Amino acid sequence: MREVAWAPLLRRRGVVPVAVAAIITAGGAGVAAAAQPRATAAAASAVINAPATKSLSSLTWSILPYPPSSMDPVKFNDYPEDIIIPNMCESLLRQEPGMKTVPNLAQSFTQKTPTTVVFTIRRGVHFWDGTLMNAADVVFSLKRNLQASAQSSYAPFFADVSSIAATGPYQVTIKLKAPNAVFVPELATLGGAVVEPAYVKKEGSKFGTPAGGLMCTGPYEFKSWNGTSSVVMTANPHYWNKALQPKVKKITFQWPLDPGQIANGYATGALQGGFLLNASDLPPLRNSTAGKLYVGPTSQTMEVMALIDVGTKGAITDPRIRRALFMSVDRKALIQVAEQGAGAAGFADASPGYWSYDRAAFQAAYNKLAKAAQNTAEAAKLVKQAGAAAKQPIVVAIPSSAQEIADVGQIVQQSAARVGLHVVIRVVPTQQYATLFTDPAARKGDSLIFTVNYDQVPDPLAIYDDIAQPTGISNLNGYHNAKVISLLNSAGAATNLNARAQLVIKAQSIIMQDLPWIPLDFRPATTFVRKGVCGVPLDFSSMTSLWAASVGGC
């Protein structure tokens, strides 16, 4: 799990077998036309900017906010890894624009029982060295998530797996300890990526490093990685999927050492595009003549900016104080100042992009949460009720990486002061920030830590499992509410999506009272694309999809 400038990926457990088909066939979150505030250049009301019709010899793509840590699919799962690696190391399933999950290296699957899934593996797929892929390769790859030596970020996601076996040359059977329908959609992430066993064994600890490289089946082949400033991949001329033949011969991913030069790179053509833009780059890019800035609508957003409760003593341990802080935050100022107008106030942990079923029910529940949360008078009242505890400092740890985050910290601090709370901002060097999520000693004395977190499966149950289940990977402070756990487990066993929605909504209402996370805002997908480049996804499918295979000229 990795966190530097923003946050570690979410990984979690729980959902239901029957609902898997609903997510995969319905495509998860829909695409609405409502644009975010001040997205003057272009609103991302479509899932791609335009179809690619021409080939390109090369493309240079900006990666923010920091370099990848490894090319090993399971090692680190954060923004750089999820944008780059899936184009080379593809998974059993894949996500398409519109957050639709479809078959990929697994041409189909059958849910034999609530706890048994059988995958039919696609024939005729070759690794880049010409070796044919089979079921044994898939089993080897998936089992890496269960091996401590692989240090898989997806290990918690595989916690419900009891066995993975080849039950035929092109058949893999996975048995689970309990019904867990989110498991199948999750195989579109890098946790379901397939690597060549012989190559992994040969390279050993060098696998996924600049020296060891990769051996996978995807539309692009690993060419080089200098470890500091660029990754290069080249088109696979023998890629199996005729509908996704790469149109760009070479793609170079760069992460400029000076983020302030990003907008200039787009203007000069040094960079042809990029996702996940810095808020500071949005103003100049809105009026750029070199290309278009796209800001996704609220209905598509899957990123939540939040403060995670990690405090073991002091004011933050009082739920009234957490509630008061949550209610005090001036989200309008946060969005206008820190986010440059590209964002939406967040009053729950599951943003609208996760509402892939019973959207009306989730919207109604969210509206109630939002109405109840916008009450500074009530926040001040809670502070008064808390008494002496409220006078203790609330230490909020933020990374040193961006002005945007510093602005968020200042707004939270000022908002809290207005209701009688004392927030202290602790700035942590970016290079050390990841340890706050993995080492309790590193966050000793902190009350809250800043994060921007996301998940690739459009299901609210997934994110709440991660936050509120005892084994949840983002349950950093041992949050435990027996009623919440019961509701989430029941939701994970519900075969009716409407029934599941009601159970998740009940759990959400309790979680938003207890506040193990304090959500601040929902961040829309932001993308800049220069003229002449098309086929670029504008929603969150850019994370862990084969998006580069669809990009080309126009």
N, C-alpha and C positions, 0 to 999 in steps of 0.2 A: 504494500500500500504506500502511495507516495503523496506527499503534500509539500509544496514549496510556496509558490505565490498564491495558489488558490486552495486546492483541497484534494484529498484522496478520493478515488472513485468509490461509489457505493457498491457494496456487495452484500447480499442478504439471502434469506431463506423463506420459503413458504408460498404457496398458492394452490391451484387445483388443476387436475388433469383436464377436465372438460373445457375449462376456460382457455387452455393453451390454443386450441383451434380458433377460438374467437379472436385472440390477439394476433395470431399468425395470418388468418384469412382476412380479418377486417382491417389489418394494418395499423392497429393502435390508434394514436391520436390523430384526429382529423386536421384539416388545414382550413383555418378561418381567414377571412379577408381583413379583419381589423388590424390596423397598423399601430405600432408603438408611437408614442409622442415624439415629435421632432425628427422622424425618419424621413427627411425631406427628399433624399435622392431617389429612393425606391423602397417600397414596402414589400417584404417577403411574403406575399400572399400565395405564391406558388411554391412548389417543392424544389424546382431547379430554376436557374435564371433563364435558360433557353436550351433547346436541344443542340448538342454539338454535331456539326455536319462536316468538319474538315479535320485533317490530321495536323499535328504540330510536331516539330522536331524536338522542342524542349519547353520546359515550364519551370519557373522558380516560384516556390510557394512559401509564404511566411508561416512560421510556427511560433506561437506564443503559449505560455509566457516564459518557457525555459527549455533547455535541450532534453531529449529523451534520456532515460537512465540506462536502458537496455533495449535491444531489439528482440530479446526472448519474449514471445507473446505472453507468457504467464507471469513474468517477473515483476513488472511494474505496470500499473494501469492508471494512467493519468492522461491529461490532454495530449501531449506530444505522442505518446505511445499509441493512443487510441485513434489518432488521426493518420499516423504513418503506417503502422505495422499491418493492419488488416488488408491493405492493398497488396501485401506480399504473402502473408500467412493467413489464408482464409479459413473460415470456420465451417462447421457442419451446416449451419444456417447463416443467412445474411440479412441485413437490413437494407431496405431501399428507401429513397426519398418518400416522405409521408409516414415514416416510422413503420413501414410494413415489413414484417419478418417473413421470409420465404425460404424454401429449401435451397441448399447449396451443395456442399460436398456430401451431405446426406440428401438423397433425392426424395426421400419420404420417411415418415416415421409412423408407428402405430402405438397407441396407448393400450397395451394388452390388458393391464389392470391399473388401478389407481397408483400403484407403486412400481410398475414395470413398463418400460418404454423400449420398443424395438426400432432401430434405425436401419434403413436400407442404404448402404453406402454406394455412391455413384461409381460406376465402372468407367474405365478408360481415362482416368485422371492420372497425370504424371507429375512427379516432382521435377524441379528444374533440371536435375541431372539425368532425366529420362526414366527413372525408376517408377514403376506403376504403384499407385496407392491402393491399399486394401484395408480390410477391417482391422488387422493387427496393428497397422500404423495409427489408426484412429484410437484404438484401445491404449496404445503406448502414450499417445499425446494427451488423452483425457486423464489418464492415471497420473500424469506429472502433477496435476493439481492436488493429488492426495499424498505426494511424496515430500517430506520435509526438506530433502536435499534440493528440490526444485525451487523452494521458497516462493510458491505461487501466491499471488495476490488473490486468487480465486479459491483458495482453500476453504474459506467459510461458506462460499457458495456451493461447494461440493460436500458440505458437512452431512447432508441427508442421503448421500450415496452409500449404498451397502456393497454394490459390486458393479464392475464394468467388464464385460467379456465379449470376445468374438464368438458368435454362435453360428457362424458361417463365413466363407471367404469374403463376403460383402455384406455382412450383417453384424450389428453390434447391439447387445442387450444391456440396458442399464436398469438396475434395481435400486429402489429408494427405500429408506427406512419409514417414510411417511409420505402421503400425497404432497406433491410440490410442483404445481403446474408451472411456476415461473422458471423451473429448471430447464424446460425445453426452449422457451424463448431466449434464455440466457446463453444457449449454445450458439447464438449469433454473435456473442462477444468473443474476446480473445481467450476466454476460458474454454471455448470450443474449437480453438485453432488447431490445425493438424500440421505436425512437423515430421521430417523424415528421421526415424529412429537411429539408423546407422550413422547419419551425419551428426546427430546430437551426441551419440556415444563417442564418436571419433573426436569431436571438438571439446567435449567435456566442459570445463568451466569457461572455455573461450566462446561457447555457443552464445550468440546474441551480442557479442562484443565487436568492436571494430576489427579485431584480429580474426575472430571466428566466423562472423557472418551468420547466414541463415540458409536453410534448405526447406522450401515450402512449395506450394502448388499455385500460388496466386497469379493474377494478371501482370504483376510486376515482380522483377527479380532484384534481390539485394545486389547493389553494385559496390558501394563504398560508404563508409561512415568515418569521418575523421575524429569523432568523439567530442568535438567542441563546437563546430559551427555549421556542419551540413551533413545530410544524408542524401545519397543518390540512389535512385532505383531506375531500372530500365525495363522496357516492355518485354513481356514473355511472348515470343513468337509462336509458342506451341500451347498457349492457354486453351483449356478445354471448352470454356463457355463461349460459343460463337456469337452470342448476343452481347457479350461484354468484352469484345476485343479492344485492347487499349489503343487510343488514338494519338497519345503523346509518346514519343519514342523515349524521352528521358525526363524524369522529374527530379528536381533538386529541392530539398526542404532546407530552409535556412532559418536560424533564429538570431537576428542581429544582436550584437552585444549592447548596442545603444537602442533601446525601444523607441526613443524619441525620433529615430530615423525611419520608422516604419512607414509613416504616411508619405514621406519623401521618396521612399523606395517604390511605392505604388505609382507615384507621380512620374518618376523617371523611367519606369519600366524595369528596374532592377528586380522588382517583385511583381508577379502577375496576379497574385491574389492571396487571400488568407482568411482564416476563420478566427473567432474569439478575439475580437479587436480590443485594444486598450481603450478605455473611455476617453482618454486624452486625444486619441486619434480621430474620434468621431466628428468633431467640428470641422476640421479641414477636409475630411473625406466626404462630408455631406455635399459639398459644392465642387467636388473634383470633376474635372473634364476628362480625366484619364480613364475613368470607368464608373462603376456604380457601387454605392454602399447599400447593403440590404440589411434591414433590421426586422427580425421575425415578429409576428403577432403574439400576443399573450397566450393565445390558445395553443401555441407550439412550444412554449418555453419549458425546459426541463432542468434548468439550473436554479438553485436556490442559494442566495447569500444568507448566511446564518451565523449565530454565535452558539458554540457547543458548550454545554455545561460540563466543566471538568473540576469544579471546586469541591473540596472535601471539608472545608470549614468556612466560617464567615458568613456574610450577608447572603451570598448566592445560594446557600443551602436551604434557605427559606423560600418555599414556592410562592409566597406572596411577593417577595422581592423580585423573583424571576418574572412573575406576571406583571408587576409594576414596570419593570424595565421594558418588557415586551410592549406594553401599552404606551410607554412614553416616547418611543422612537419617532422622530419626525421623518417619516418615510418620503414625504413630498420633497423635503429638502435633500434627502439622501439621493433620490433619483435625479433631481435637477442638478445638484452640485457634483456628487461623486460619479454618477452614472451618465452625466451629460444628456439626460432626458430619455435614455434607452433603458427602460425597466418598468416594472409594475410592483406596487406595494405587495409585500408577502405576509399573509396572516395565517399560513399553514406551511407545513414542510413539503407537502405534495403539490406542486404547481400544476396549472391546467394541462400541460403537455402529457401528464400521466393519466388523465381522465379518458381512458380508451374504451370505457363501457359506462353505461348509465350516467352520462355526462350531466344531465339535468339534475340528478340527485347530488352529485359532487358539487355542482355549481351552487345549488341552494344551500348546502351545508357550509360551503366556503363563505357565502354571503353573510350567513349568521355569525361565523367566526370574525369576519372583518368588521361587522357592525359592533360587536361586543368589544373588540380590541381598541377601537378608536375613542378612547375616553381617558384623557389625562387627569380629569378630576378623580376618577375612580382609582387611577394609578397612585395619585398622591394620598388617597385614603388608605390604600393598602400599605404604603410606606409608613404612614402614621401608626397603623395597626401593628406593624412589625416591631415598633419601638426601637430599643437600643441597637438591635441587630442591623437596622437599616443604616446606621451611621458608619458601619465598617466599610472599608474600600472594596470595590468590585474590580478586580484586575483583569483587563481584557488584553490578550496577547494577539498582536497582528504582525504579519511579515513586513519587511522593509522594502518590498519590491516595487511598489507603485504608489503614486500620489492618490490614486483613486481609493486605495485601502486606507491611507492616512486620513483622507476626507471622511470616510465612513466612521473611523474611530472617533474623530472629532465630533461628528454629528451625534453619535451615540452618547458620547460624554456630555455634550451640552444638553441633549434631550433628557438624560437621566437627572442632571442637576436641577432641571425645572420641576421635578417631582420629589426632590429631596434625596436623591441617591448620589453617591460619590464614586464615579468611575475613574480608574487609573489605567492609562494605556501603556502597555509594555511592548516596545518594538523589538522584534526578534530578527536577526539577520536571516535573509531568505535561505541561505545554505543550511541553516539549522532548524528551519521551521518544520520540516517533515517529522523531526523526532518528537514533536509535541503530540503527534497522533499515534506514535508507537511506543513511547517511553514515558510512563507516568512520572518518573523522576525529572524529566525535562520540563514538565508543566507544573511542577510543584510550586505552589503559591499562586498559580493562575486560577481565576474564577471561570473565565470563558475564553475560548479560542475561536478566532475568525476562520470561516471557511466559505468557499463557494463550491457546492457539491452537486453532483449530478448522477443520474442513472440512465442506462440505455434502454431499459424495458419500460414501456408506458403502462404502468400499473401502480396505483397508489399503495397497494399492499406491499409492494417490493420495498419502497423507501421507508415505510413504517416498520416493517420487519427489521430493517437494518438499524433503525434508531431505537426501537423499543423492545425487541426480543433480547433475552439474556445473551444470546450468541451473536447479536447484531454487530457487524464490524465497525459501525459508527456509534455504538453504545459505549462511549468512552468512560462513563462514570458509574457503570453498574446500575443504570436505571432499571427499576423492577416494579411493575404494577401488575398484580395478578389478574385484575379485570382486563387490562389491555392485552396481556398475553393470551388470555382465554378468547377474547374477541378476535385477535389476529389468527390464532390457531383455527378457530371456527371458520374464519374467512378463507383460510387456506384449504379447508375441506369442503367448502361450498361449491357445488357444481352449477349453481345458477348465478349468473353474473349480477343480477339485481339484488339477490340475497347477499352476495359477497360485498357489493357496494354498501349496503346498509350496515353490515358488520364493521367494515373498514371505517365508515363515517362515525360510528359509535366509538371506535378505538381512537380515531383522530380527535374527537371532542375531548376525551380524557387526556390524551397526550398534549393537547394545546392548553390544558389547564396546568399540567405538571411541568411542561416546557423543559424537557431534556435538551432540546434545541430551541433557540429563539430566532425564528425566521425574520429576515429584514426585507428582502425584496426578491423578485423573480427576474432573472436576467435573460433577455431574449437572445436568440442566435444572431450574431453579427458577422457579416461577410462582406469583403470587398473583392470585386472582380474587375480586372482591366478589360477594356474593349477588345473584342476579338476572341475572348475565351468564354466557352459555354459548357453546359452540362454540369454546372457546379451546384451541389445541393445547398439549399438555403435553410434547411431545418436541422434538427439535431442528429439526423442520420449521417452527418459528416463524421460523427464519432462511431468508430468500430464498424464501418461499412467499406465496400469496395468502390468508394466514390470516385477515385482517380481514373478507373476504367471507363467512366462515362464522360470524362472531361476531354475537350478537344477544341478545335477552332470553330468559328462561325462567321 
